[in-house]
Amino acid sequence: MELGLFSFAETRVDPETGRQLEAGTRIRHLIEEIELADRVGLDVYGVGEHHRADYSVSAPAVVLAAAAARTERIRLTSAVTVLSSDDPVRVFQDFATLDHLSEGRAEIMAGRGSFTESFPLFGQDLSEYDEIFEEKLGLLLKLRENERITWSGRHRPPIEDRPVYPRPAQSPLPVWLAVGGSPNSVLRAARLGLPMALAIIGGAPARFAPIARAYREAGVEAGHDPSRLRVSINSHGFLADSAAEAADIAFPPFAETMTRIGRERGWPPTTRAQFDAESRLEGALVLGSPDEVIEKILYQHEVFGHDRFLLQLTVGPIAHDRVLHAIELFGTKVAPVVRRELGVGRP
């Protein structure tokens, strides 16, 4: 199983004006975090795309390209690319370029996104949310299969026998489909034979086991090789030298962020009791000391039999030195034990 991290590059927001603070510092810190993740032997690092004041990366490929120049082995992926509001041709070209800069370590994690700010920003109609994604995903997959392309659809001007360059170093360029549990999204990934990244941010992860099972069964029924029907579990969490320290560091920014987002969506405020409950073995948060995080990853592997696990350390802004320490613990204490227990080496 591959082990990695992902980040939305969270940044502070001025409570008076709502304006973004210290975006440049946060992006530079993010590059240092990716560099350390590579150095301590982690397999994957993902960077999210957002168009809000509380997140500082709207162009993951740019950040990942900077990281490519300072890393050697770690795979570099978006987490996610909001494909519905982007141009698949430009997405393909950006990540094909990243693939060459990284010598074949680029991936695209495509998704519809959990926020909607990019849709009006780029002139997309939210009422056609799913149709736009389906069409653009089809174009992206066609682009990676063919050097010259002829294509037409409803939501982008047609392409008439045009070559698209550069071609990526990998053939094909890996594309994962990010899902939040929607049956239609899961079945889409299965039908297309794309690896699936399942985000679990609350509740008992075991309740998602039927989704992973349905994905694999539907993929086989569609004629795809079972070995290519890969599943990634993407979760929130944090590591420190003790469980109490991990919770005390992570809870305040986690609660502030989730409560603020919750106000936009009608959720109740996040409480410490909820946070602690989610930190138990059967809960969604992968948080604690290295031993507790090892136990939880292995427990979830029994549930899902997944191929990749990605952990989001910073749901809200956390001091850079504490994030670096968490990465070091994950790479040097957690990853070797998980690999040994599962009988796998670093890819």
VOGU-3710 file (C-alpha; in Angstrom, 3 decimals, decimal comma):
1> melglfsfae> 0,000/0,000/0,000  1,222/3,485/-0,883  1,313/6,022/1,939  1,201/9,753/1,457  -0,111/13,152/2,407  -2,222/15,888/0,887  -2,767/19,544/1,669  -5,075/22,400/0,731  -2,393/24,901/1,823  -4,686/26,446/4,428
11> trvdpetgrq> -3,979/30,038/5,323  -5,230/32,484/7,895  -7,992/34,958/7,077  -8,313/38,451/8,550  -11,431/38,210/10,761  -12,294/41,869/10,117  -11,963/41,996/6,329  -12,100/38,344/5,291  -8,936/38,861/3,254  -6,296/36,175/2,853
21> leagtrirhl> -3,135/36,489/4,948  0,398/35,173/4,297  -0,365/33,139/1,151  3,242/33,340/-0,047  4,635/32,061/3,241  2,158/29,182/3,303  3,017/28,120/-0,246  6,757/28,202/0,507  6,154/26,143/3,649  4,135/23,681/1,578
31> ieeieladrv> 7,107/23,111/-0,742  9,296/22,408/2,303  6,692/19,923/3,568  6,635/18,075/0,244  10,424/18,026/0,189  10,524/16,484/3,679  7,840/13,929/2,765  10,069/12,780/-0,086  13,148/12,664/2,129  11,474/10,495/4,795
41> gldvygvgeh> 10,269/7,999/2,207  6,584/8,723/1,670  5,093/7,672/-1,664  2,644/10,408/-2,679  1,898/14,075/-2,031  -1,303/15,744/-3,207  -2,167/19,453/-3,432  -5,738/20,669/-3,608  -7,293/23,370/-5,795  -9,444/26,069/-4,214
51> hradysvsap> -10,549/29,586/-5,094  -11,206/30,933/-1,588  -9,420/33,207/0,880  -8,837/30,383/3,375  -6,753/28,298/0,920  -3,673/29,554/-0,890  -3,386/27,212/-3,904  -5,614/27,754/-6,928  -3,084/26,239/-9,391  -1,819/22,887/-8,038
61> avvlaaaaar> 0,292/22,098/-11,106  2,403/25,212/-10,501  3,094/24,275/-6,887  3,775/20,653/-7,798  6,209/21,761/-10,500  8,167/23,702/-7,888  8,123/20,608/-5,676  9,288/18,420/-8,574  12,540/20,365/-8,737  13,244/19,672/-5,039
71> terirltsav> 12,197/16,018/-4,787  13,391/12,724/-6,235  10,920/9,872/-5,749  7,612/11,030/-4,333  4,631/10,990/-6,703  2,982/14,400/-7,176  -0,773/14,682/-7,663  -3,560/17,210/-7,546  -6,069/16,592/-4,770  -8,244/17,521/-6,537
81> tvlssddpvr> -8,299/19,206/-9,938  -11,767/20,784/-10,206  -12,253/19,592/-13,755  -15,783/20,936/-14,228  -14,607/24,555/-14,137  -11,304/24,057/-15,972  -10,274/23,347/-19,549  -9,252/19,682/-19,925  -6,752/20,567/-22,662  -4,898/22,954/-20,375
91> vfqdfatldh> -5,129/20,520/-17,443  -3,592/17,787/-19,597  -0,817/20,079/-20,846  -0,023/21,330/-17,325  0,278/17,832/-15,897  2,116/16,461/-18,936  4,650/19,257/-18,365  4,813/18,359/-14,664  5,331/14,735/-15,664  8,469/15,653/-17,595
101> lsegraeima> 9,779/17,967/-14,879  9,347/15,184/-12,311  10,624/12,428/-14,635  7,356/10,502/-14,625  5,915/11,201/-11,164  2,819/13,269/-12,032  -0,804/12,282/-11,493  -4,172/13,972/-11,853  -6,858/13,412/-9,232  -9,965/14,720/-10,948
111> grgsftesfp> -13,111/15,625/-9,055  -16,135/17,884/-9,012  -14,850/19,680/-5,914  -16,580/20,316/-2,603  -16,784/24,111/-3,070  -18,515/26,070/-5,825  -16,522/29,333/-6,089  -14,730/28,262/-9,274  -17,968/27,863/-11,257  -19,050/31,530/-11,446
121> lfgqdlseyd> -15,379/32,555/-11,589  -14,901/30,644/-14,847  -18,413/31,138/-16,218  -19,830/27,673/-15,564  -23,462/26,899/-14,763  -23,910/25,045/-11,471  -27,268/23,675/-12,621  -25,351/21,456/-15,091  -22,754/20,410/-12,513  -22,706/16,671/-13,226
131> eifeeklgll> -23,149/16,883/-16,997  -20,195/19,295/-17,292  -17,963/16,995/-15,274  -18,920/13,917/-17,295  -18,197/15,687/-20,579  -14,886/17,179/-19,485  -13,676/13,944/-17,937  -14,364/12,202/-21,224  -12,294/14,808/-23,055  -9,424/14,495/-20,582
141> lklrenerit> -9,313/10,734/-21,031  -9,410/11,096/-24,798  -6,527/13,563/-24,644  -4,294/11,103/-22,820  -5,085/8,355/-25,344  -4,522/10,297/-28,586  -1,900/12,733/-29,786  -4,307/14,185/-32,335  -7,869/14,742/-31,284  -11,243/15,499/-32,810
151> wsgrhrppie> -13,942/16,199/-30,244  -17,184/18,115/-29,749  -19,442/18,720/-26,770  -21,877/21,213/-25,234  -19,619/22,942/-22,725  -16,445/23,685/-24,655  -15,679/24,718/-28,254  -15,029/21,728/-30,548  -11,575/20,483/-31,490  -10,995/19,449/-35,095
161> drpvyprpaq> -8,029/17,159/-35,712  -5,554/19,045/-33,535  -2,392/17,680/-31,900  -1,934/18,282/-28,166  1,574/18,671/-26,739  3,606/17,858/-24,796  2,832/14,189/-24,464  3,541/13,000/-20,903  6,513/10,863/-19,899  4,133/8,212/-18,542
171> splpvwlavg> 1,809/6,376/-20,888  -0,880/6,786/-19,853  -0,684/9,726/-17,489  -2,395/8,444/-14,305  -5,861/9,850/-13,659  -7,665/9,062/-10,394  -11,324/9,892/-9,864  -12,071/11,520/-6,507  -15,448/10,688/-4,950  -17,224/11,503/-1,720
181> gspnsvlraa> -19,492/8,465/-1,677  -22,035/9,429/-4,350  -23,203/6,193/-6,045  -23,114/7,836/-9,476  -19,512/8,955/-8,994  -18,457/5,517/-7,755  -20,101/3,760/-10,690  -18,555/6,270/-13,115  -15,085/5,384/-11,836  -15,873/1,674/-12,138
191> rlglpmalai> -17,330/1,989/-15,632  -14,262/3,873/-16,855  -11,814/1,603/-15,036  -10,237/4,564/-13,236  -8,663/4,240/-9,793  -10,922/5,771/-7,137  -9,964/8,121/-4,302  -12,581/8,005/-1,552  -12,677/10,926/0,898  -13,790/10,015/4,420
201> iggaparfap> -14,115/13,085/6,634  -16,698/11,996/9,182  -18,560/9,059/10,664  -17,439/5,458/10,833  -15,222/4,578/7,846  -16,608/1,021/7,905  -19,895/2,370/6,526  -18,025/3,097/3,271  -16,918/-0,526/2,835  -19,922/-1,375/0,618
211> iarayreagv> -18,969/1,541/-1,655  -15,458/0,171/-2,200  -16,895/-3,289/-2,767  -19,482/-1,991/-5,253  -16,756/-0,124/-7,148  -14,628/-3,247/-7,558  -17,588/-5,439/-8,522  -18,918/-2,926/-11,066  -15,454/-2,449/-12,527  -15,034/-6,185/-13,082
221> eaghdpsrlr> -18,509/-6,392/-14,609  -17,475/-3,603/-17,004  -14,581/-5,773/-18,151  -11,700/-4,092/-16,358  -8,674/-5,858/-14,910  -9,216/-6,103/-11,105  -5,585/-5,136/-10,490  -6,282/-1,740/-12,076  -9,314/-1,025/-9,877  -7,264/0,693/-7,189
231> vsinshgfla> -8,746/2,427/-4,146  -7,265/5,294/-2,141  -8,663/6,306/1,235  -8,167/10,028/1,944  -8,648/11,169/5,551  -8,109/14,015/8,007  -5,744/13,582/10,956  -2,537/14,564/12,702  0,480/13,035/14,440  2,508/14,073/17,476
241> dsaaeaadia> 4,577/12,279/20,081  1,433/11,488/22,073  -2,285/11,287/21,329  -3,049/14,104/23,758  -0,518/16,387/22,094  -1,825/15,551/18,614  -5,390/16,372/19,652  -4,425/19,588/21,431  -2,509/20,819/18,381  -5,039/19,793/15,745
251> fppfaetmtr> -8,394/20,504/17,410  -8,443/24,333/17,549  -7,725/24,910/13,820  -9,851/21,894/12,856  -12,838/23,174/14,846  -12,478/26,744/13,580  -12,274/25,615/9,950  -15,063/23,039/10,052  -17,356/25,368/12,026  -16,750/28,208/9,567
261> igrergwppt> -17,437/25,964/6,567  -20,379/24,505/8,464  -21,990/27,933/8,741  -21,985/28,094/4,937  -23,657/24,693/4,684  -25,969/24,554/7,667  -23,863/22,233/9,838  -23,712/22,583/13,632  -20,466/23,802/15,265  -17,696/21,242/15,751
271> traqfdaesr> -17,193/20,269/19,403  -14,271/18,681/21,219  -16,485/15,727/22,144  -17,180/15,055/18,453  -13,505/15,448/17,616  -12,462/12,986/20,317  -15,118/10,493/19,210  -13,882/10,670/15,620  -10,343/10,017/16,891  -11,269/6,569/18,214
281> legalvlgsp> -10,210/3,496/16,253  -13,581/3,228/14,491  -13,813/6,973/13,729  -12,805/8,977/10,672  -9,875/10,974/12,106  -6,476/9,303/11,751  -4,932/11,102/14,705  -2,620/10,304/17,592  0,838/9,005/18,342  2,651/6,956/15,675
291> deviekilyq> 1,479/3,717/17,311  -2,155/4,822/17,273  -1,956/5,988/13,664  -0,376/2,657/12,671  -3,212/0,801/14,405  -5,852/2,867/12,621  -4,315/2,529/9,161  -4,048/-1,238/9,586  -7,626/-1,403/10,904  -8,891/0,498/7,874
301> hevfghdrfl> -6,895/-1,753/5,563  -8,787/-4,725/6,999  -12,019/-2,883/6,147  -11,146/-1,698/2,627  -8,091/-3,612/1,401  -7,106/-0,313/-0,212  -4,029/0,393/-2,301  -3,222/3,909/-1,117  -3,754/5,974/2,018  -3,442/9,775/1,989
311> lqltvgpiah> -3,604/11,864/5,166  -4,487/15,565/5,351  -2,530/16,936/8,307  -3,732/20,530/8,206  -7,481/20,948/8,063  -6,825/24,455/9,400  -3,563/26,403/9,751  -1,038/24,670/12,045  2,460/25,915/12,918  4,949/24,865/10,260
321> drvlhaielf> 7,403/23,236/12,672  4,645/21,025/14,091  3,575/19,981/10,585  7,179/19,090/9,731  7,432/16,981/12,892  4,188/15,188/12,003  5,537/14,427/8,516  8,748/13,077/9,985  6,817/10,819/12,358  4,602/9,571/9,532
331> gtkvapvvrr> 7,556/8,785/7,279  9,999/7,358/9,796  7,747/5,746/12,429  4,437/4,906/10,767  5,253/4,014/7,160  7,944/1,370/7,861  5,697/-0,516/10,296  2,628/-0,392/8,044  4,682/-1,653/5,097  6,181/-4,449/7,174
341> elgvgrp> 2,806/-5,525/8,545  1,278/-5,569/5,070  4,308/-7,189/3,482  4,947/-4,403/0,983  7,976/-2,296/0,152  8,149/1,243/-1,089  7,060/1,309/-4,756
//
